[in-house]
Structure formats: C-alpha cells, structure tokens
Amino acid sequence: MIDRAEVLDRFGAVVDGVTDWDAPTPVAEWRARDVVGHLTTWLPGFLQGAGFPLDTPPDDVPPPAAWAQHRAAVERLLAQHGDEPLQHPMTPGDGTLAEGVDRFYTADVFMHTWDLARASGQDPRLDEQSASELLSGLRAAGPALHESGQFGRPRDVPEDAPVTDRLMAFIGRDPRLALSPRAARYGLNPIDLRSCASRSWPARLSAATSSVSWRPRSDSLSSTSLPSAIAARRWIRSATASKVGVPPAV
C-alpha cells in the first residue's frame, strides 16, 4: 500500500537537493522545474472537474516554494474532504477523494521522484515495496498497457536488478543508460551508466509514468480499470501541456 506522506516527503527532499532547475530530465522536453510544474498544475485542474477546488501556485514562484505551497494545499483539502466520494468523468466507479488522489497523483509523484532525482544527480531512494507492488500491478494489466501508447517499450534489465530499475525499465526507461548533465545540454551520445559517475542521468526516455489506476487497497492492478486510467492520463497531459510547454501526446 502506497504511503502518501512518505512519497511526498521523499519528493520534497529531492526538491530541496536540486541546484540547477534548468537541468534536463529523463522526460523529453522537460527541465527540472517542469517536473514540479507538472505535479503542481495537473491535480488542481483534474480535481476542479470533480468539484474540489485546489489552488495552483503562481507562475513566478520558485519550484521549492511552489511545491511547499502545493503540498500544504493538498493536505488541507484531504483533511477536509478526503472521505467524500470522488465523481469525475474520467474516473468512473466508487471511491473517495483520498483514494482517487492516491490512485493517480501519489503514484505520479512516486514516479517523478525518479525523474527529478536523476536530473539533479541524486539517489531516488524509492521505497522498494511500493515499487514492487506498482510493478506487479502494471504487469497484471497485460498487453493493453503498452498498446495504449501511454508507455514506452519495455527495456531489458536483469531479473535480479533492483526493483526500481525493473519498474522504470518496464515503463520504457533504461536505467543503464545516462547522459551527463553537460553532455545532455549539447545533445551528445548516451554513455553507459556502469562507466560513469553516479551523478549521471538517463537519456531521453518515455514520460508516461502514471497512466494506470493504482488502487491503494490492492497490490495488483485490475485490467478493467485501464481504459479509464488511460483516458485520465490523456486528459492530464492535455491540461498540462500549455503549462510546461510539451505536446499533449508525449
């Protein structure tokens, strides 16, 4: 079961460790600041459609302050309305606001912690149990997961690789390849992570990391929830595209 407080704490710690907010990330066309911008803008828009207003930090607020303001707003909203039913056209079915936030948003933060950590030369330090449960849920979705076009082609990694590497490889990232921040800025070729410093970050890879419906009370993903999850992801990408400057189809 995903621990929302732990996930948000970990992302906040990575935010505090970023020194270059213009550094490239594993998400094509995104800089480090865009990872925070994505997380602080799509959820307010998504919840607005369900009748739960959530403030969006002003555009001129630095990423660390924007994240702090956003997290505080999320926690206030859940404290007041977390047990209320969530009714959204992109998420049919029963469930509370808190469950919906964990299903889409908390899992998204979990994944993007890896992106921001790699962009800033930090260790993602993702919880292995959560990564394992999410990987099991993704695999349970079957071929429809990658046929949806919302995930990159799975990468080959050893079966005994760390579970976080196996998770990221399954959704299209290659944790074995990296670019140094300087090389990435000038479009140089990727280098093998095994022969580079630990501060390297992955080459251009798929950005679709949260298009699945991960129910917090289960360690597996029902394939029946996949269509609505994919639709929600497409809505999120479209709503966020103009904010972070990326095409909706990324």
C-alpha positions in Angstrom: 0.0 0.0 0.0 1.4 3.3 -1.0 2.2 5.7 1.8 1.2 9.2 0.6 3.1 11.1 3.4 6.3 9.1 2.7 6.1 9.7 -1.0 5.5 13.4 -0.7 8.3 13.7 1.9 10.7 11.9 -0.4 9.8 14.1 -3.3 10.2 17.2 -1.1 13.7 16.1 -0.1 14.7 15.7 -3.7 13.3 19.1 -4.5 15.5 20.6 -1.7 18.6 18.9 -3.2 18.2 20.4 -6.7 20.8 23.1 -7.5 20.0 23.6 -11.2 16.4 24.0 -12.1 17.2 24.2 -15.8 18.9 20.8 -15.9 17.4 18.4 -18.4 15.4 15.4 -17.2 14.5 11.9 -18.4 11.3 13.4 -19.6 11.7 14.7 -23.2 11.4 18.5 -23.5 11.2 18.9 -19.7 13.7 20.7 -17.4 13.9 20.1 -13.7 11.5 22.9 -13.0 8.9 21.3 -15.3 8.7 18.2 -13.1 7.5 20.3 -10.2 5.3 22.4 -12.6 3.6 19.3 -13.9 2.8 18.0 -10.4 1.6 21.3 -9.1 -0.7 22.1 -12.0 -2.4 18.9 -13.3 -4.0 17.9 -10.0 -5.8 21.3 -9.4 -7.2 21.1 -12.9 -8.2 17.4 -12.5 -10.0 18.0 -9.2 -11.8 21.1 -10.4 -13.7 18.7 -12.7 -14.9 16.8 -9.7 -15.9 19.9 -7.7 -12.9 20.1 -5.4 -11.1 23.4 -5.9 -7.3 23.3 -5.2 -5.2 26.4 -5.6 -2.3 26.4 -8.1 0.9 28.2 -7.1 1.6 31.4 -9.1 3.9 31.0 -12.1 6.6 33.3 -10.7 7.1 31.2 -7.5 10.4 29.3 -7.4 9.9 25.5 -7.6 10.7 24.7 -4.0 8.2 27.2 -2.7 5.6 26.1 -5.3 6.0 22.5 -4.2 5.7 23.5 -0.5 2.5 25.6 -1.2 1.0 22.8 -3.3 1.6 20.1 -0.8 0.1 22.1 2.0 -3.0 22.8 -0.1 -3.3 19.1 -0.9 -3.1 18.1 2.7 -5.7 20.7 3.7 -8.1 19.5 1.0 -7.8 15.9 2.1 -8.1 16.7 5.8 -11.4 18.5 5.0 -12.9 16.3 2.2 -10.8 13.2 1.9 -13.6 10.8 2.9 -16.1 12.3 0.4 -16.9 10.4 -2.8 -14.9 11.3 -5.9 -17.0 11.7 -9.0 -15.1 12.6 -12.2 -16.0 11.7 -15.8 -12.5 10.3 -16.3 -12.7 8.0 -13.2 -15.9 6.1 -13.2 -16.7 3.9 -10.2 -16.8 4.2 -6.5 -14.1 5.7 -4.3 -13.3 8.6 -2.0 -11.3 11.7 -2.8 -8.3 10.4 -0.8 -8.4 7.1 -2.7 -8.5 8.9 -6.1 -5.6 11.2 -5.1 -3.5 8.1 -4.2 -4.6 6.2 -7.3 -3.5 8.9 -9.8 -1.5 11.6 -8.0 0.6 9.9 -5.3 1.7 7.2 -7.8 2.6 10.0 -10.2 4.7 11.8 -7.6 6.4 8.5 -6.8 7.5 8.0 -10.4 8.5 11.6 -11.0 10.7 11.5 -7.9 13.0 9.2 -10.0 12.9 11.8 -12.9 13.9 14.7 -10.7 16.5 12.8 -8.7 18.2 11.7 -11.9 18.1 15.2 -13.4 19.8 16.6 -10.3 22.3 13.8 -9.6 20.6 12.5 -6.5 19.7 9.0 -5.4 15.9 8.5 -5.9 15.7 6.2 -2.9 12.2 5.0 -3.8 10.5 2.6 -1.4 11.2 -0.9 -2.8 7.9 -2.4 -1.5 5.9 0.3 -3.2 7.9 -0.1 -6.4 7.3 -3.9 -6.3 3.6 -3.5 -5.8 3.3 -1.0 -8.6 5.3 -3.2 -10.9 3.1 -6.2 -10.2 0.0 -4.1 -10.9 1.4 -2.8 -14.2 2.3 -6.3 -15.3 -1.1 -7.6 -14.4 -2.6 -5.1 -16.9 -1.3 -7.3 -19.7 -0.5 -6.2 -23.3 -3.1 -3.4 -23.2 -0.8 -1.4 -21.0 1.8 -0.7 -23.7 -0.7 -1.0 -26.6 -2.3 2.1 -25.1 0.6 4.2 -26.4 0.9 5.8 -23.0 4.1 3.9 -22.1 7.4 3.4 -23.7 8.6 0.0 -24.9 9.8 -2.2 -22.0 13.6 -2.3 -21.7 15.6 -5.4 -20.9 17.2 -5.5 -17.5 18.5 -8.4 -15.5 15.8 -10.2 -13.4 18.0 -9.6 -10.3 18.2 -5.9 -11.0 16.9 -3.6 -8.2 13.2 -3.4 -8.2 13.2 0.3 -9.0 15.3 -0.4 -12.1 12.9 -3.1 -13.2 9.9 -0.8 -12.7 11.3 2.0 -14.7 12.5 -0.3 -17.4 9.0 -1.8 -17.7 7.5 1.6 -18.5 10.2 2.4 -21.1 13.1 4.0 -19.3 16.6 2.5 -19.5 18.3 2.9 -16.1 21.5 1.6 -17.5 22.0 4.5 -20.0 22.7 8.0 -18.9 23.8 11.4 -20.1 26.0 13.6 -18.0 24.1 17.0 -17.5 26.7 18.8 -19.6 26.6 16.2 -22.4 22.8 16.3 -22.4 22.8 20.1 -22.9 24.8 19.7 -26.1 23.0 16.6 -27.4 25.9 14.3 -27.1 25.6 10.5 -27.2 24.5 8.5 -24.1 27.1 6.7 -22.0 26.8 3.5 -20.1 25.9 4.2 -16.5 28.3 1.4 -15.4 31.2 3.5 -16.6 30.1 6.9 -15.4 29.8 8.8 -12.2 26.7 8.3 -10.1 25.5 11.8 -10.9 24.7 11.0 -14.5 21.1 11.0 -15.6 19.1 8.8 -18.1 18.9 9.6 -21.7 15.8 10.8 -23.4 13.0 8.3 -22.4 9.3 8.0 -22.2 7.5 10.4 -19.9 4.3 8.4 -19.4 4.6 7.1 -15.8 1.3 7.5 -14.2 -1.4 6.4 -16.7 -2.5 3.5 -14.6 -5.2 3.3 -11.9 -3.3 2.0 -8.8 -5.8 1.3 -6.1 -4.2 1.9 -2.7 -6.0 -1.1 -1.1 -4.7 -3.6 -3.6 -1.3 -4.9 -4.6 -2.4 -5.5 -8.2 -4.0 -3.5 -11.0 -7.3 -4.6 -12.5 -7.1 -4.6 -16.2 -10.7 -3.4 -16.2 -9.6 -0.1 -14.8 -7.1 0.5 -17.5 -9.3 2.3 -20.1 -10.4 5.0 -17.6 -6.9 5.4 -16.4 -5.6 5.9 -19.9 -8.3 8.4 -20.6 -7.5 10.3 -17.4 -3.8 10.3 -18.3 -4.6 11.8 -21.7 -6.8 14.4 -20.0 -4.0 15.3 -17.6 -1.4 15.6 -20.4 -3.7 17.8 -22.5 -4.5 20.0 -19.5 -0.8 20.4 -18.5 0.8 20.7 -22.0 0.5 24.5 -22.2 1.8 24.9 -18.7 5.0 23.1 -19.1 5.5 23.5 -22.8 5.3 19.9 -24.0 2.9 18.4 -26.6 -0.1 16.6 -25.2 0.9 13.4 -26.9 4.2 12.9 -25.0 
